[in-house]
């Protein structure tokens, strides 16, 4: 199946290193980030899991849960976390899905339906399982990003994107290029001039269709 922005994510029951979890129940009323990896004990992925662990306070401050996905067993995940925590210098308290049968990878459109993992597989066999999914409390996909195996993900950007999504949802605005918390935001074109002034007060009309305001 394909999964696009604003689609409801599959309500899968998954095995993790922390037991069996139902995705929708696990998300609950929170925001959630799912980040996937093609294999345990790989160098770039280990640094990425470490980066996520180091940001635990930031995720919590934003009411956001994080969950890893990797196409190895839960027992392998538990062993791998020792390396992750050594690299990160902190506890990796989030669960990691054991997607050995590729159910999650296929349901989230990371691998084609006919994909399988051969004996003696390498990370190249599941190279496209290198995605980030941000999911809202409504269980809908809000953002997705896919990376190649040789470029580590920038989780500061994931955090910035999460801030943008949460700010847009709360205030009915959009965010411009390179936006960070505290910067001016964009008034959507769905607000006419009177509605924009009523909701946001004075604003800067850069172009008729580009109006900036402070929150």
N, C-alpha and C positions, 0 to 999 in steps of 0.2 A: 504494500500500500504506500501511497505518497502521504507526506505530512507537511502541511504548509502553515504559514502564519495564520493565527486565529482558529486553526483546527483544534479540537479537543484531543489531547494526547491519549493513546491507548491506555485503558485501565488494566494493566497487566499485574499479575501476582508474580513476584520475582524472588529468587534465592539470592541472598547476600551474605557477606561475612558476619552480619549481625542478625541472621535469621531470615525468615520469609516475610516479605512486605508486599502490601498492595499499593501501587503507585498513587492512586487517588486518595486513599486513606492516609498514606504517609504525607502527602502534600498538605492535606487538611485545608486550613484557611490561610496558609502561608504562600509566599512566593517560593519557587524551587529552581535549582539549577542542576541539570544532568550533564555530566561531561564524560565522554567515552574515549576508550583507549584500545588499540588493537592487540595488546599482549602485556602480561605482567613482566616485571624484571627487564624493562627496556629503559634506556637512559633518559630520553627526552620525557617520556611519560612519568618517570619517577620524579623528575624535577617539577613537573606540572602538578602532580598530586601533592608534592611538598608545598608548592605555592598556595594551593587551595587550603591546606591545613593551616598555614601561617595566617590566612585571612579569616579564621574562624570567628573572631570578634566582629569583623566587618559584616560577615553574612548575618550574624545574630542581630546586629544593630539594625539591619534592614528587614528583619522578619523573614529571612530566606534560609531554606534548607538546601543542602548540597548532597548529591549522591553521584558516585563514580560508576562507570560501566566498563567492564573488561571481559574479553571472551576467554576467560580461564575460570577455574573452580574457586569456590569460596575458601577452601583450604589454602590454595595458592595465594589468594588475596591476603589472608591472615599473615602468611609468611612475608609477602611483599611489603606489608605495612611496616615491618621492622626496618627495611631499607628506606622507605618513605620518611619515616619519623627520624631516622638518622640524618637524612639529607635536610629535612625541614627544621630539625631541632625542636620539634613540638609534636604533640599527639595528633594523629589523623583520626578524628572521632567520627567521621562520616561513613556511611555504609558504601560498599562497592558491590554492584550487581555481578553475579556469576552468570554471564550470558554464554554458557558453553554451547547451547543449541542454536544460538544466534536469533532467538525469538525477539529480543529487544532491538538488536541491530537491524533486523528486517522490518519490524513494526514501525521504527523511526526512520525508515528509508535510507539507512546507512549502507545496506548491502542489498543486492537483488534477491528476489524470492528463491532463486535456484542456488544461491551461494551455499557452500559447505566448507568445513575446515578439514583439509587433508591431514593424514598422519605426518608427523614431522613438520608441521606447518611453521611458517615464519611470520613476523608481523606484516610482511608484504601481502600475505593472503587475506588480511583484514584491514588493509591500509586505510580504507575510507571510514573506518570506525574511529574517527578523530574529530568529533563534533562537540559543540556546546549548545545546549537547549535551555532557554529561560522560559519558565512556565508560570503563569499567573495563578492566583488563588481560585480562579474560575476553571482551572485545569486546561486552559487554552495555551497553545504555543505562541509566545510573544516575540521570540528572536531565536535564530539559529546561525551558527558559524561552523565552517568546516576547514580544517587545517591539514596540510601534508605532514608526513611523519618527521621531516627534517626541520620544521619550524615550530619552536615551542610557543604555546599559547600565552598571550599577554593577559593575565587575570586582572591586572589593573584596568584594562579595557573592558573586560567582562563586568567588573564592578561599576565602571562608569556607565556602561550601557544599562545595567540594572537600575542605577540612579535615574537615568533618563526615562526608562519605562515607568518607574514608580512615580516620578514627578509628573509625567504626562498623564498618567491614570488619575492622579489626585487632583490636578489643576486644569485638566482639559486643554493642555497646550502641546506644542511640539518643541523639540530641541534642535538648534542649528549645529552645523559642523563644529567639531572639537569642543562641544559644550561640556562644562563641568558645573557641579553644584554651586550656586551663587551667581552664575552668569545669566545674562538676559535670555529670555525664551521667545519662541515664535508664537504669535496668535494665529490659530488655524483660520483658513479662508472661509470656513463654515460660519464664522462670526462676521456679521456685517458691521459697519462702522458704529452704529448705535449700540449693538450688543457688545462689541469689543470694549467700547468706552464704559458701558455699564458694569461689565465684569472686571476689567483690568484697570480702569481709570485712564490716565494719560499714557500714550504709547508713542513710539518712534516709527513713523511710516517711511521705511527705506525705499520701498517700491509699493505700488498699490496692492500687490499680493504678498509683500514681505513686511510684516509689522512686528516690531520687537518691543518687549515689555519686561519689567522686573516683576518678580513674585513677592 
